[in-house]
Amino acid sequence: MGDDALLNRRHFIGIAGMMGVGLAAGVLPGGVRAAASSSQKTKIGIIGSGNVGSALGRVWVMKGHEVMFSSRSLEDDKALAAKTGAGASAGTPEQAAKFGEVVLFAVPYRALPELGKALATQLKGKVVIDACNPYPARDGEIANWAREKGAGLASAELLPGARIVRAFNAVGAARMGAAHEAPGRTGMPIAADDAAASDLASRLIRDIGYEPILIGGLDKGKHLVPSGPLSGERPPDEVRKIAASL
């Protein structure tokens, strides 16, 4: 065997060994981890197909997941699904909540009380990624209540029975569709009480291109709002440093 072939063989064995160790430990190097995260396909129901929901849905479909878009306009969602391509569909919020193994909420915060009541049966026991932000000027009194209580705990109260993971709250929608072009460069702070829900949401967040960083339970969700201490795009280590000081 020539020197080049021997080196290539050793390189392959090294990568294979590294993957085996990483899988056993639950930690993979960045590039290998990104590839592994896309291997498990998930059905995702999206409730709210505006800037955030549409951007995330497009990337998830590109990564091989099945996505159902929903909003107040089924016709708009059908057009969005057609543009997104194979793997995308459209339905009502009830259909999207039933369809998804994971459900993303990306709606104005004032819509959560009504949706929580209407979709209680479909959401029970499901992982819900809460990307909703309470803006007093837009959402009224419920936003003041949610900010005082903490957005993570407030969302859990408004969506009873769901396994809430608060994420995508502190980064602008404009960049969400492009984060996959430089995977792992930007940290995504998340808050959750359910470890299994956090793990599943983290896999999907990595597919979008962010490095998920659990900052604590839903009580820490109060920090995941625009203009909060973790808002903006930051490297993962910086997110961890700020989170440790909260």
ZAFI-631211 format. One record per residue (C-alpha): residue number from 1; x, y, z. Coordinates in nm, 3 decimals, decimal comma. Layout:
N
@nr=NUM; u=X; v=Y; w=Z
...
This chain:
246
@nr=1; u=0,000; v=0,000; w=0,000
@nr=2; u=0,142; v=0,339; w=-0,101
@nr=3; u=0,207; v=0,621; w=0,145
@nr=4; u=-0,091; v=0,827; w=0,017
@nr=5; u=-0,328; v=0,531; w=0,042
@nr=6; u=-0,202; v=0,449; w=0,390
@nr=7; u=-0,255; v=0,809; w=0,503
@nr=8; u=-0,605; v=0,814; w=0,358
@nr=9; u=-0,690; v=0,487; w=0,531
@nr=10; u=-0,561; v=0,620; w=0,863
@nr=11; u=-0,759; v=0,942; w=0,812
@nr=12; u=-1,078; v=0,745; w=0,746
@nr=13; u=-1,022; v=0,522; w=1,050
@nr=14; u=-0,955; v=0,830; w=1,262
@nr=15; u=-1,282; v=0,991; w=1,157
@nr=16; u=-1,474; v=0,669; w=1,212
@nr=17; u=-1,324; v=0,630; w=1,558
@nr=18; u=-1,398; v=0,993; w=1,641
@nr=19; u=-1,761; v=0,946; w=1,539
@nr=20; u=-1,791; v=0,636; w=1,752
@nr=21; u=-1,652; v=0,814; w=2,057
@nr=22; u=-1,868; v=1,120; w=1,989
@nr=23; u=-2,185; v=0,917; w=1,958
@nr=24; u=-2,110; v=0,733; w=2,279
@nr=25; u=-2,044; v=1,057; w=2,465
@nr=26; u=-2,327; v=1,251; w=2,302
@nr=27; u=-2,078; v=1,504; w=2,162
@nr=28; u=-1,966; v=1,531; w=1,801
@nr=29; u=-1,723; v=1,771; w=1,635
@nr=30; u=-1,899; v=2,055; w=1,454
@nr=31; u=-1,896; v=1,927; w=1,095
@nr=32; u=-1,974; v=1,567; w=1,186
@nr=33; u=-2,245; v=1,677; w=1,431
@nr=34; u=-2,413; v=1,890; w=1,166
@nr=35; u=-2,426; v=1,597; w=0,927
@nr=36; u=-2,563; v=1,367; w=1,197
@nr=37; u=-2,832; v=1,614; w=1,300
@nr=38; u=-2,986; v=1,604; w=0,953
@nr=39; u=-3,012; v=1,224; w=0,941
@nr=40; u=-3,328; v=1,207; w=1,155
@nr=41; u=-3,628; v=1,339; w=0,969
@nr=42; u=-3,911; v=1,504; w=1,159
@nr=43; u=-4,261; v=1,624; w=1,080
@nr=44; u=-4,291; v=1,989; w=1,180
@nr=45; u=-4,613; v=2,186; w=1,205
@nr=46; u=-4,564; v=2,561; w=1,175
@nr=47; u=-4,829; v=2,789; w=1,320
@nr=48; u=-4,759; v=3,136; w=1,190
@nr=49; u=-4,595; v=3,143; w=0,848
@nr=50; u=-4,472; v=3,502; w=0,851
@nr=51; u=-4,108; v=3,607; w=0,839
@nr=52; u=-3,989; v=3,367; w=1,109
@nr=53; u=-4,208; v=3,068; w=1,028
@nr=54; u=-4,145; v=3,082; w=0,654
@nr=55; u=-3,767; v=3,124; w=0,693
@nr=56; u=-3,732; v=2,832; w=0,932
@nr=57; u=-3,972; v=2,614; w=0,734
@nr=58; u=-3,779; v=2,658; w=0,410
@nr=59; u=-3,452; v=2,550; w=0,571
@nr=60; u=-3,609; v=2,251; w=0,745
@nr=61; u=-3,756; v=2,132; w=0,415
@nr=62; u=-3,416; v=2,178; w=0,251
@nr=63; u=-3,272; v=1,957; w=0,527
@nr=64; u=-3,521; v=1,684; w=0,444
@nr=65; u=-3,789; v=1,738; w=0,708
@nr=66; u=-4,161; v=1,751; w=0,630
@nr=67; u=-4,322; v=2,085; w=0,710
@nr=68; u=-4,685; v=2,197; w=0,716
@nr=69; u=-4,734; v=2,575; w=0,707
@nr=70; u=-5,043; v=2,731; w=0,865
@nr=71; u=-5,171; v=3,078; w=0,941
@nr=72; u=-5,491; v=3,281; w=0,904
@nr=73; u=-5,470; v=3,248; w=0,524
@nr=74; u=-5,469; v=2,896; w=0,384
@nr=75; u=-5,428; v=3,028; w=0,030
@nr=76; u=-5,110; v=3,214; w=0,125
@nr=77; u=-4,980; v=2,900; w=0,295
@nr=78; u=-5,052; v=2,690; w=-0,014
@nr=79; u=-4,854; v=2,938; w=-0,225
@nr=80; u=-4,568; v=2,931; w=0,026
@nr=81; u=-4,564; v=2,550; w=0,029
@nr=82; u=-4,561; v=2,539; w=-0,351
@nr=83; u=-4,261; v=2,774; w=-0,362
@nr=84; u=-4,083; v=2,580; w=-0,088
@nr=85; u=-4,107; v=2,253; w=-0,279
@nr=86; u=-4,137; v=1,883; w=-0,203
@nr=87; u=-4,172; v=1,818; w=0,167
@nr=88; u=-4,383; v=2,130; w=0,227
@nr=89; u=-4,760; v=2,141; w=0,260
@nr=90; u=-5,026; v=2,374; w=0,393
@nr=91; u=-5,315; v=2,333; w=0,633
@nr=92; u=-5,515; v=2,494; w=0,908
@nr=93; u=-5,354; v=2,552; w=1,249
@nr=94; u=-5,547; v=2,249; w=1,378
@nr=95; u=-5,409; v=2,034; w=1,097
@nr=96; u=-5,054; v=2,162; w=1,145
@nr=97; u=-5,066; v=2,097; w=1,520
@nr=98; u=-5,190; v=1,742; w=1,457
@nr=99; u=-4,938; v=1,683; w=1,176
@nr=100; u=-4,626; v=1,791; w=1,359
@nr=101; u=-4,415; v=1,572; w=1,582
@nr=102; u=-4,277; v=1,915; w=1,672
@nr=103; u=-4,485; v=2,234; w=1,646
@nr=104; u=-4,333; v=2,579; w=1,597
@nr=105; u=-4,534; v=2,878; w=1,718
@nr=106; u=-4,434; v=3,202; w=1,545
@nr=107; u=-4,739; v=3,423; w=1,593
@nr=108; u=-4,809; v=3,754; w=1,767
@nr=109; u=-4,816; v=3,686; w=2,140
@nr=110; u=-5,173; v=3,805; w=2,171
@nr=111; u=-5,283; v=3,505; w=1,961
@nr=112; u=-5,155; v=3,245; w=2,209
@nr=113; u=-5,454; v=3,236; w=2,450
@nr=114; u=-5,703; v=3,154; w=2,174
@nr=115; u=-5,468; v=2,908; w=2,001
@nr=116; u=-5,387; v=2,739; w=2,329
@nr=117; u=-5,755; v=2,669; w=2,390
@nr=118; u=-5,834; v=2,569; w=2,032
@nr=119; u=-5,536; v=2,336; w=1,994
@nr=120; u=-5,516; v=2,190; w=2,346
@nr=121; u=-5,594; v=1,836; w=2,233
@nr=122; u=-5,348; v=1,838; w=1,943
@nr=123; u=-5,064; v=1,992; w=2,149
@nr=124; u=-5,087; v=1,767; w=2,454
@nr=125; u=-4,751; v=1,601; w=2,510
@nr=126; u=-4,592; v=1,752; w=2,199
@nr=127; u=-4,269; v=1,946; w=2,175
@nr=128; u=-4,353; v=2,309; w=2,100
@nr=129; u=-4,083; v=2,553; w=1,994
@nr=130; u=-4,198; v=2,893; w=2,118
@nr=131; u=-4,063; v=3,169; w=1,896
@nr=132; u=-4,327; v=3,423; w=2,006
@nr=133; u=-4,226; v=3,752; w=2,161
@nr=134; u=-4,449; v=3,975; w=2,374
@nr=135; u=-4,449; v=4,333; w=2,242
@nr=136; u=-4,669; v=4,566; w=2,452
@nr=137; u=-4,721; v=4,811; w=2,166
@nr=138; u=-4,851; v=4,534; w=1,940
@nr=139; u=-4,996; v=4,277; w=2,177
@nr=140; u=-5,141; v=4,492; w=2,453
@nr=141; u=-5,184; v=4,393; w=2,816
@nr=142; u=-5,099; v=4,027; w=2,767
@nr=143; u=-4,749; v=4,131; w=2,665
@nr=144; u=-4,702; v=4,325; w=2,989
@nr=145; u=-4,822; v=4,019; w=3,183
@nr=146; u=-4,589; v=3,786; w=2,992
@nr=147; u=-4,287; v=4,008; w=3,045
@nr=148; u=-4,360; v=4,038; w=3,415
@nr=149; u=-4,412; v=3,664; w=3,456
@nr=150; u=-4,135; v=3,570; w=3,215
@nr=151; u=-4,209; v=3,471; w=2,857
@nr=152; u=-4,115; v=3,106; w=2,906
@nr=153; u=-4,346; v=3,049; w=3,202
@nr=154; u=-4,620; v=3,258; w=3,042
@nr=155; u=-4,614; v=3,054; w=2,721
@nr=156; u=-4,628; v=2,731; w=2,922
@nr=157; u=-4,940; v=2,860; w=3,096
@nr=158; u=-5,102; v=2,964; w=2,769
@nr=159; u=-5,019; v=2,633; w=2,595
@nr=160; u=-5,097; v=2,383; w=2,872
@nr=161; u=-4,984; v=2,026; w=2,816
@nr=162; u=-4,721; v=2,120; w=2,558
@nr=163; u=-4,351; v=2,057; w=2,619
@nr=164; u=-4,226; v=2,410; w=2,564
@nr=165; u=-3,880; v=2,500; w=2,434
@nr=166; u=-3,829; v=2,873; w=2,403
@nr=167; u=-3,603; v=2,951; w=2,106
@nr=168; u=-3,552; v=3,184; w=1,807
@nr=169; u=-3,659; v=3,479; w=2,024
@nr=170; u=-3,348; v=3,690; w=2,039
@nr=171; u=-3,219; v=3,672; w=1,679
@nr=172; u=-3,367; v=3,868; w=1,389
@nr=173; u=-3,574; v=3,683; w=1,129
@nr=174; u=-3,372; v=3,828; w=0,843
@nr=175; u=-3,075; v=3,601; w=0,918
@nr=176; u=-3,258; v=3,282; w=1,012
@nr=177; u=-3,281; v=3,157; w=0,657
@nr=178; u=-2,907; v=3,199; w=0,597
@nr=179; u=-2,757; v=3,065; w=0,921
@nr=180; u=-2,711; v=2,719; w=0,767
@nr=181; u=-2,450; v=2,866; w=0,532
@nr=182; u=-2,210; v=2,900; w=0,828
@nr=183; u=-2,329; v=2,629; w=1,069
@nr=184; u=-2,239; v=2,657; w=1,434
@nr=185; u=-2,097; v=3,009; w=1,420
@nr=186; u=-2,387; v=3,165; w=1,607
@nr=187; u=-2,523; v=3,048; w=1,939
@nr=188; u=-2,896; v=3,004; w=1,990
@nr=189; u=-2,997; v=3,039; w=2,357
@nr=190; u=-3,290; v=2,818; w=2,452
@nr=191; u=-3,487; v=2,756; w=2,769
@nr=192; u=-3,678; v=2,440; w=2,859
@nr=193; u=-3,786; v=2,229; w=3,155
@nr=194; u=-3,807; v=1,903; w=2,958
@nr=195; u=-3,469; v=1,748; w=2,871
@nr=196; u=-3,601; v=1,525; w=2,591
@nr=197; u=-3,789; v=1,817; w=2,436
@nr=198; u=-3,474; v=2,028; w=2,456
@nr=199; u=-3,273; v=1,756; w=2,281
@nr=200; u=-3,521; v=1,723; w=1,996
@nr=201; u=-3,552; v=2,098; w=1,949
@nr=202; u=-3,173; v=2,130; w=1,960
@nr=203; u=-3,137; v=1,888; w=1,669
@nr=204; u=-3,374; v=2,098; w=1,461
@nr=205; u=-3,200; v=2,420; w=1,565
@nr=206; u=-2,867; v=2,277; w=1,446
@nr=207; u=-3,029; v=2,201; w=1,111
@nr=208; u=-3,116; v=2,571; w=1,082
@nr=209; u=-2,746; v=2,646; w=1,139
@nr=210; u=-2,729; v=2,761; w=1,501
@nr=211; u=-2,553; v=2,603; w=1,797
@nr=212; u=-2,824; v=2,556; w=2,063
@nr=213; u=-2,726; v=2,653; w=2,417
@nr=214; u=-2,958; v=2,559; w=2,701
@nr=215; u=-2,947; v=2,848; w=2,948
@nr=216; u=-3,180; v=2,687; w=3,199
@nr=217; u=-3,546; v=2,611; w=3,264
@nr=218; u=-3,845; v=2,803; w=3,139
@nr=219; u=-3,799; v=3,054; w=3,420
@nr=220; u=-3,492; v=3,170; w=3,225
@nr=221; u=-3,713; v=3,237; w=2,925
@nr=222; u=-3,760; v=3,588; w=3,060
@nr=223; u=-3,413; v=3,665; w=2,922
@nr=224; u=-3,501; v=3,544; w=2,570
@nr=225; u=-3,671; v=3,852; w=2,435
@nr=226; u=-3,559; v=4,127; w=2,194
@nr=227; u=-3,333; v=4,378; w=2,368
@nr=228; u=-3,262; v=4,122; w=2,640
@nr=229; u=-2,907; v=4,037; w=2,754
@nr=230; u=-2,885; v=3,751; w=2,501
@nr=231; u=-3,036; v=3,929; w=2,202
@nr=232; u=-2,846; v=3,956; w=1,876
@nr=233; u=-2,607; v=3,723; w=1,698
@nr=234; u=-2,320; v=3,605; w=1,918
@nr=235; u=-2,064; v=3,324; w=1,901
@nr=236; u=-2,159; v=3,022; w=2,113
@nr=237; u=-1,890; v=3,084; w=2,375
@nr=238; u=-2,011; v=3,441; w=2,426
@nr=239; u=-2,369; v=3,319; w=2,470
@nr=240; u=-2,251; v=3,067; w=2,731
@nr=241; u=-2,056; v=3,335; w=2,915
@nr=242; u=-2,352; v=3,575; w=2,930
@nr=243; u=-2,591; v=3,296; w=3,027
@nr=244; u=-2,366; v=3,193; w=3,315
@nr=245; u=-2,391; v=3,544; w=3,459
@nr=246; u=-2,772; v=3,561; w=3,458
